[in-house]
Amino acid sequence: MTRTTHGAIAAALVVLAATLATACDRDEQPGTVSSTTTAPAASHTGAPTSAAPQTRDQASQAAIDAYVGMQNAYLKATETADPAFPDLTKYATGEALTLLTGALRNYQAEGLRGRGNATFHPSIESLAPADAPTKARVRDCMDTSKTELYKANGDPYQDEPGGLRLVLADVERTNGVWKVTGLGVHGVGTCTV
């Protein structure tokens, strides 16, 4: 399925991609997943709050919901460059949350904001353990071609062009809630739809 979201998320991810250059080598690490979805973003916190074991299908959907929820929250946060945007902690924790809030702090310091639309094509690359999964790797070919960063004060700013970017995300279920724990955003041209 395909998801289109606010441009702020995509624009923020474009800047985040530069920040995550070292994280891009994490392709083979557990926790990065890919999945394709067109359903609208989940209205809940990205994961069921039940501690009951989940089937592989339930776990796959919950992990994708958490990933897309994180992307949507991040794009929304880029509109104001707010590292304290409350929805970020609903969908991300650990290293992923640190990377997202760090990128937003950089935008804030540079007077940058994000706008435009990104399209996501997430799919599940792996689930573990085999029964009642609690960890997933999500793989996405995110399209940021319709996003941009701009100077909030109106000063000129030359943003890098967007395009198709490989995104790998580690998603884990803790206390019944699925959250993104690791994130790697690759450069433009690293995937195809």
Backbone as a ProteinNet text record, in pm:
[ID]
protein_1_A
[PRIMARY]
MTRTTHGAIAAALVVLAATLATACDRDEQPGTVSSTTTAPAASHTGAPTSAAPQTRDQASQAAIDAYVGMQNAYLKATETADPAFPDLTKYATGEALTLLTGALRNYQAEGLRGRGNATFHPSIESLAPADAPTKARVRDCMDTSKTELYKANGDPYQDEPGGLRLVLADVERTNGVWKVTGLGVHGVGTCTV
[TERTIARY]
84.7	0	89.1	32.8	108.6	47.4	132.8	85	143.4	59.1	106.4	80.7	179.6	167.2	207.6	205.8	249.1	390.3	419.6	553.1	652.6	606.9	698.8	775.9	711.8	780.5	886.3	850.5	945.1	1061.5	1032.3	1138.6	1233.1	1177.9	1262.5	1347.2	1292.6	1369.3	1480.3	1460.8	1566.9	1687.5	1664.5	1773.7	1827	1738.1	1779.4	1869.6	1847.3	1928.7	2075.5	2102.8	2242.2	2297.1	2215.1	2256	2282.2	2210.6	2218.3	2313.8	2403.4	2491.9	2561.4	2602.1	2669.7	2571.7	2447.7	2348.7	2308	2337.5	2295.8	2366.3	2474.3	2546.1	2484.8	2371.3	2307.3	2211.6	2223.7	2128.8	2105.1	2206.4	2192.4	2158.4	2143.3	2113.5	1965.8	1931.4	1790.2	1719.4	1592.8	1512.8	1480.1	1540.8	1507.2	1412.8	1298.2	1199	1147.2	1085.4	1021.9	885.3	791.2	655.4	583.5	485.8	409.9	269.7	223.3	90.6	27.2	-104.9	-176.1	-282	-293.3	-392.8	-355.2	-453.6	-421.8	-346.5	-274	-197.3	-290.3	-241.2	-321.4	-351.6	-468.6	-505.8	-463.2	-417.1	-369.1	-220.3	-156.6	-15.6	77.1	30.6	117.1	127	68.7	80.3	-31	-75.9	-174.5	-112.6	-192.9	-139.9	-157.4	-206.9	-223.2	-89.7	-60.4	62.6	43.7	-77.1	-104	-20.2	26.6	104.8	24.5	97	34.1	75	-13.8	19.4	120	177.1	271.4	203.4	79.1	6.2	-21.2	-63	-89.5	39.1	146.8	275.2	323.1	308.2	349.3	273.9	142.5	62.8	96.1	114.7	147.7	282.8	380.7	513	505.6	430.2	413.6	340	236.9	162.8	255.2	342.5	435.7	532.3	583.4	676.8	610.8	494.1	424.7	382.3	338.9	304.9	424.2	543.3	664.8	694.6	684.5	710.6	613.9	487	387	413.8	448.2	478.2	600	702.2	823.8	796.4	722.4	690.3	611.4	518	440.2	531.2	624.7	717.6	808.4	840.7	928.5	861.3	729	657.9	693.9	726.7	764.7	903.5	971	1103.1	1098.3	999.2	976.1	1029.1	1147.1	1201.2	1119.2	1031	946.3	806.6	788.3	657.7	609	492.7	450.4	430	388.3	363.8	491.7	606.7	731.9	753.5	727.1	749.3	642.8	532.6	432	481.1	565.5	606.3	754.5	837.2	981.3	1041.2	1151.8	1223.8	1370.4	1454.2	1594.6	1666.1	1749.5	1830.9	1746.8	1635.1	1550.3	1499	1451.1	1400.4	1512.8	1630.2	1745.1	1780.9	1780.1	1811.4	1707.8	1580.2	1474	1477.9	1488.5	1490.1	1617	1728.9	1853.1	1840.3	1779.2	1758.4	1667.1	1563.5	1471.7	1542.3	1630.8	1707.6	1796.3	1855.5	1938.4	1854.2	1735.7	1646.5	1613.7	1581.2	1545.2	1660.9	1781.5	1898.9	1928.5	1899.1	1926	1807.2	1695.9	1577.7	1506.3	1519.7	1457.6	1322.9	1236.4	1107.4	1087.1	993.9	967.2	825.9	809.9	677.3	679.5	560.1	546	489.4	485.1	429.6	532.7	536.4	619.8	527.5	575.8	500	581.7	516.6	583.9	536.5	627.4	600.3	661	617.5	681.7	642	735.3	707.7	789.7	744.9	815.6	924.4	1045.5	1159	1184.1	1163.5	1182.3	1102	1067.8	998.8	1068.1	1078.3	1138.1	1075.9	1063.5	1081.6	967.8	981.7	885.4	743.2	727.7	596.7	587	475.3	451.9	565.6	586.8	698.3	692.7	811.8	826.5	927.6	990.4	1086.9	1059.5	1075.2	1052.9	1155	1181.7	1262.5	1170	1161.9	1078.9	1169.5	1135.9	1207.8	1108.2	1152.7	1065.8	1143.6	1073.9	1128.3	1047.1	1095	1024.9	1054.2	950.4	964.8	952.5	1064.3	1066.1	1072.7	1037.7	1050.5	956.2	851.9	756.8	767.1	888.2	912	1025.9	1033.7	1145.4	1163.1	1284.4	1315.1	1323.8	1285.1	1291.1	1323.7	1371.8	1401.8	1271.8	1244.4	1120.2	1112	1226.3	1225	1218.4	1210	1198.6	1331.2	1443.6	1573.6	1585	1663.5	1681.8	1748.1	1708.8	1768.8	1764.2	1877.7	1886.5	1882.3	1766.6	1749.9	1796.2	1842.5	1879.6	1752.5	1754.7	1635.4	1602.5	1473.2	1429.2	1422.2	1374.1	1361.7	1337.8	1360.6	1339.4	1457.9	1428.1	1530.6	1497.2	1596.1	1579.8	1578.6	1478.9	1471.7	1460.7	1542.5	1539.2	1509.5	1412.5	1372.5	1361.3	1416.6	1399.2	1279.2	1186.3	1065.1	1050.6	1025	1015.1	888.8	839.8	722.2	768.6	741.1	775.7	652.6	618.9	499.8	374.9	366.9	248.2	243.2	348.4	348.2	463.5	433	532.9	587.7	723.1	788.3	912.6	945.8	1068.2	1184.2	1284.8	1401	1529.2	1535.1	1652.3	1608.3	1688.5	1645.7	1766.6	1760.1	1862.2	1796.3	1828.5	1772.5	1886	1872.7	1976.3	1951.8	2049.5	2042.4	1944.7	1920.3	1830.8	1887.7	1799.1	1838	1876.1	1853.8	1895.4	1787.8	1673.9	1570.4	1481.5	1401.8	1304	1171.2	1064.3	931	882.9
-117.9	0	124	237.8	361.6	459.8	530.2	630	764.9	863.9	998.7	1079.1	1157.7	1232.5	1376.6	1452.5	1591	1601.3	1707.2	1730.3	1757.6	1803.5	1834.3	1710.8	1595.8	1472.9	1440.6	1447.9	1415.5	1512.8	1639.7	1739	1716.2	1683.8	1658.1	1535.1	1436.8	1315.2	1340	1435.4	1468.9	1521.2	1609.9	1662.9	1552.7	1470.9	1361.2	1265	1248	1155.5	1194.1	1321.6	1366.1	1337.8	1358.2	1333	1184.7	1100.3	956.3	885.5	957	894	771.4	777.4	662.2	551.1	584.8	482.5	402.7	452.2	384.9	253	228.1	102.9	-7.4	16.7	-78.4	-171	-182.1	-259.6	-400	-466.5	-606.1	-627.7	-522.6	-537.7	-563.6	-644.8	-670.4	-540.9	-537.9	-423.8	-332.5	-350.2	-269.7	-350.6	-295.2	-371.4	-296.1	-366.5	-299.2	-359.3	-273.5	-318.9	-218.4	-263.6	-172.4	-160.9	-37	-16	109.4	105.7	223.9	267.1	194.2	230.3	361.3	437.7	562.4	534.5	634.1	618.8	581.8	497.4	453.6	571.8	572.5	682.7	656.1	536	505.5	528.7	486.2	514.7	424.2	358	278.8	135.2	99.2	-38	-69.1	-192.7	-232.3	-224.5	-193.9	-183.3	-312.8	-415.2	-543.8	-616.3	-680.6	-757.5	-899.9	-934.3	-1068.2	-1092	-1215.9	-1246.7	-1215.4	-1180	-1147.3	-1248.8	-1267.9	-1351.3	-1275.3	-1343	-1277	-1164.7	-1187.1	-1082.8	-961.7	-986.5	-876	-799	-871.5	-807.4	-726.1	-781.1	-710.1	-577.8	-582.8	-461.4	-360.3	-408.2	-317.2	-250.5	-325.8	-268.3	-163.2	-192.5	-95.7	28.2	8.3	122.4	211.7	150.1	227.7	305.2	239.6	305.9	424.5	403.2	510.8	620.4	580.8	680.2	768.2	706.9	782.9	879.8	831.8	918.1	1036.8	1009.7	1117.2	1216.4	1165.5	1254.1	1340.4	1278.5	1353.3	1462.1	1429.9	1530	1646.1	1612.3	1718.3	1804.3	1740.4	1813.6	1905.9	1871.5	1957.6	2088.2	2089.3	2212.7	2326.1	2292.7	2393.1	2367.6	2264.1	2222.5	2202.3	2124.7	2104.8	1969.3	1966.8	1839.5	1779.1	1857.4	1808.1	1771.3	1759.7	1725.4	1597	1600.2	1489.2	1355	1353.8	1225.9	1148.8	1214.5	1143.4	1030.4	1056	953.1	843.9	865.1	759.9	650.4	687.8	595.3	561.7	637	614.5	621.3	548.9	548.3	517.9	531.5	495.3	572.5	499.9	560.4	634.1	576.9	641	775.9	780.1	906	1008.7	963.8	1053.8	1114	1032.3	1082.5	1183.5	1153	1242.9	1376.5	1371.2	1495.8	1575.7	1506	1575.7	1650.7	1586.9	1653.6	1775.2	1760.9	1873.2	1988.4	1955.8	2061.2	2134.1	2059.4	2122.1	2214.6	2171	2256.4	2383.2	2365.1	2478.5	2578.8	2529.9	2616.3	2688.2	2622.5	2681.1	2759.2	2764.5	2837.2	2769.8	2636.7	2562.5	2503.7	2490.3	2424.1	2332.6	2235.7	2142.4	2156.9	2122.7	2121.7	2028.8	1989.5	1901.5	1766.5	1673.7	1540.3	1432.6	1331.9	1213.8	1094.8	997.2	874.6	759.4	669.3	556.8	424.5	328	193.9	91.4	89.4	0.8	-145.3	-233.3	-376.4	-440.7	-555.4	-627.9	-713.1	-693.4	-770.9	-891.8	-874	-986.6	-965	-1077.2	-1078	-1180.9	-1150.6	-1246	-1225.5	-1331	-1471.4	-1516.4	-1637.7	-1688.4	-1691.2	-1734.4	-1734.5	-1611.4	-1542.6	-1423.2	-1322.1	-1268.6	-1175.8	-1050.9	-1004.4	-881	-786.8	-830.1	-746.4	-758.8	-647.7	-645.6	-555.3	-585	-496.7	-448.5	-317.4	-257.3	-195.8	-221.3	-162.8	-75.1	43.9	137.7	201.3	229.5	311.3	440.7	534.9	660.8	758.3	821.3	920.6	1060.1	1134.9	1270.3	1377	1339.4	1433.2	1552.7	1542.2	1653.6	1719.9	1720	1784.3	1884.3	1973.2	2067	2126.9	2172.6	2252.5	2397	2487.8	2629	2707.9	2830.8	2918.8	2981.4	2966.9	3018.9	3171	3239.2	3385.8	3441.3	3353.8	3397.9	3412	3395.5	3401.5	3288.2	3308	3201.5	3078.2	2961.3	2836	2737.3	2680.2	2583.5	2443.1	2379.7	2244.4	2144.8	2028	1922.2	1860	1818.1	1755.3	1624.1	1596.6	1471	1362.3	1246	1133.2	1006.5	892.6	763.7	730.7	706.2	679.3	551.1	465.9	347.2	387.2	338.1	358.9	222	198.5	75.2	111.5	42.3	74.6	-51.8	-46.2	-152.1	-114.1	-207.5	-181	-292.1	-254.9	-353.3	-332.1	-443.1	-440.3	-457.6	-356	-359.5	-320	-400.6	-373.8	-356.6	-433.5	-432.3	-321.4	-237.1	-123	-136.3	-120.4	-124.4	15.7	27.7	155.8	133.8	235.6	232.2	259.3	170.7	184	218.4	187	216.4	261.7	349.7	410.4	443.9	409	447.1	497.3	620.7	680.7	695.6	634.3	636.9	751.1	777	886.9	863.7	970.5	964.2	865.5	782.1	686.3	549.4	524.9	397.8	291.3	318.7	216.9	249.1	151.5	170.2	111.4	166.2	119.7	24.5
0	0	0	-29.7	-33.5	63.9	136.1	231.1	193	184.7	160.2	286.3	328.5	452.2	431.1	538.1	535.9	482.9	415.9	363.2	472	585.7	693.9	734.3	735.5	773.5	670.7	546.3	440.6	440.5	456.3	456.3	573.1	686.3	802.4	779.1	713.8	686.7	586.6	496.8	402.6	479.5	573.5	654.7	745.5	797.5	883.1	808.3	680.1	600.1	607.2	601.6	611.5	750.7	851.6	988.2	1011.8	939.5	960.4	866	804.3	705.9	763	887.6	946.8	979.4	1004.7	1037.6	914.6	797.2	675	652.7	720.7	706.1	789.7	851	939.4	865.5	734.5	654.2	705.6	753	789.2	936.6	1012.5	1153.7	1174.3	1274.5	1303.4	1339.3	1315.2	1354.6	1239.6	1124.7	1009.9	924	888.6	815.5	696.2	603.3	490.9	466.5	426.6	403.2	315.8	241.4	157.5	213.7	230.1	286.7	230.4	210.7	163.3	262.5	369.5	469.5	534.2	580.8	648.2	776.7	823.2	946.4	1060.8	1146.8	1260.1	1351.5	1409.5	1497.2	1640.9	1667.9	1802.6	1809.9	1916.8	1938.3	1861.4	1759.3	1674.9	1717.9	1831.9	1877.9	1975.1	1970.4	2069.1	2208.4	2306.8	2442.5	2519.7	2456.8	2521.5	2525.4	2637.9	2650.3	2598.1	2553.7	2501.2	2376.4	2354.9	2235	2109.1	2002.3	1875.2	1768.9	1672.4	1557.4	1470.6	1373.9	1282.7	1204.9	1161.3	1088.7	1177.5	1301.8	1394.6	1423.9	1446.6	1475.4	1355.4	1235.8	1114.4	1100.1	1117.2	1103.4	1212.4	1335.4	1445.5	1423.6	1372.2	1346.2	1235.5	1129.3	1020.4	1070.4	1151.9	1207.6	1290.6	1370	1452	1363.5	1259.2	1167.5	1097.5	1039.5	968	1066.6	1186	1287.6	1321.5	1333.7	1361.4	1247.1	1122.5	1007.2	1005.3	1028	1029.5	1142	1259.8	1372.9	1342.1	1282.8	1251.2	1147.6	1043.4	942	1002.4	1087.4	1153.7	1240.4	1309.8	1397.2	1317.3	1191.6	1111.6	1071.6	1072.1	1035.8	1130.2	1254.1	1353.7	1410.9	1362	1411.9	1563.3	1608.4	1751.6	1798	1864.6	1913.1	2026.7	2087.2	2196.5	2147.2	2016.9	1961.4	2028	2096.1	2181	2111.3	1985.2	1917.5	1887.2	1889.3	1863	1963.3	2090.2	2192.9	2190	2119.7	2104.5	2011.6	1914.2	1809.9	1806.9	1876.3	1871.4	2010.8	2028.3	2154.8	2125.6	2226	2212.1	2103.2	2028.1	1922.9	1819	1779.9	1678.7	1728.5	1851	1906.6	1918.1	1959.6	1970.9	1835.3	1730.4	1596.3	1548.1	1568.8	1524.3	1598.1	1729.8	1806.6	1779.7	1754.7	1720.2	1588.6	1489.2	1360.1	1376.9	1458.2	1480.9	1553.6	1647.2	1715.1	1614.9	1521.9	1418	1331.2	1290.3	1211.7	1288.1	1414.9	1499.6	1505.1	1527.6	1537.7	1405.8	1294	1162.4	1107.8	1182.1	1136.6	1022.4	1011.6	902.1	942.5	844.3	861.3	741.8	756.1	648.2	594.8	466.5	404.4	284	239.9	125.2	166.9	72.6	96.8	68.2	151.9	129.5	109.3	35	13.7	69	142	205.4	144.7	138.1	86.1	182.1	308.2	406.3	389.8	422.1	423.6	535.7	579.8	685.1	621.2	667	618.9	708.1	839.9	931.3	1058.6	1121.5	1250.5	1339.1	1467.9	1561.4	1699.4	1776.5	1738.3	1645.7	1594.4	1495.8	1550.8	1675.6	1740.9	1829.5	1825.7	1906.9	1893.4	1773	1748.1	1835.6	1874.7	1951	1886.8	1777.4	1705.5	1556.1	1486.5	1342.4	1276.1	1151.1	1067.4	956.3	939.9	835.8	730.2	605.3	491.2	416	382.6	312.1	198.1	90.6	-17.8	-15.8	63.5	87.7	-26.7	-76	-182.1	-122.6	-122.6	-66.9	-176.6	-299.8	-411.7	-401.4	-320.6	-308.2	-171.3	-115.6	13.5	0.1	96.6	98.2	236.8	259.3	376.6	330.4	417.3	383.4	509.6	490.7	603.6	652.6	781	838.2	828.4	826.3	822.2	680.2	580.1	442.4	369.7	439.3	373.5	272	167.3	68	130.4	83	128.8	13.1	-19.3	-128.5	-69.2	-76.6	-25.5	-130.3	-85.7	-178.7	-234.9	-362.5	-420.3	-349.2	-337.4	-278.1	-383.5	-342.5	-433	-353.9	-418	-352.7	-263.3	-134.8	-33.5	40.1	55.6	137.8	284.5	357.2	501.8	567.3	667.9	745.2	889.3	947.1	1084.1	1168.2	1288.1	1386.7	1472.1	1486.5	1563.8	1666.3	1791.8	1898.8	1980.9	2034	2121.1	2265.1	2344.8	2486.2	2565.8	2664.3	2746	2660.1	2553.2	2468.5	2366.1	2357.6	2266.2	2167.2	2036.9	1931.5	1908.9	1910	1883.5	1799.1	1720	1640.9	1735.1	1731.8	1820.9	1745.6	1617.3	1535.6	1398.4	1336	1210.6	1125.4	997.6	901	774.3	734.9	613.7	513.7	397.5	295.1	196.5	113.6	18.5	-95.9	-170.6	-285.7	-387.5	-443.3	-545.2	-490.5	-361.3	-299.6	-303.5	-365.9	-379	-499.2	-538.8	-645.5	-600.5	-650.9	-616.2	-722.7
[MASK]
+++++++++++++++++++++++++++++++++++++++++++++++++++++++++++++++++++++++++++++++++++++++++++++++++++++++++++++++++++++++++++++++++++++++++++++++++++++++++++++++++++++++++++++++++++++++++++++++++

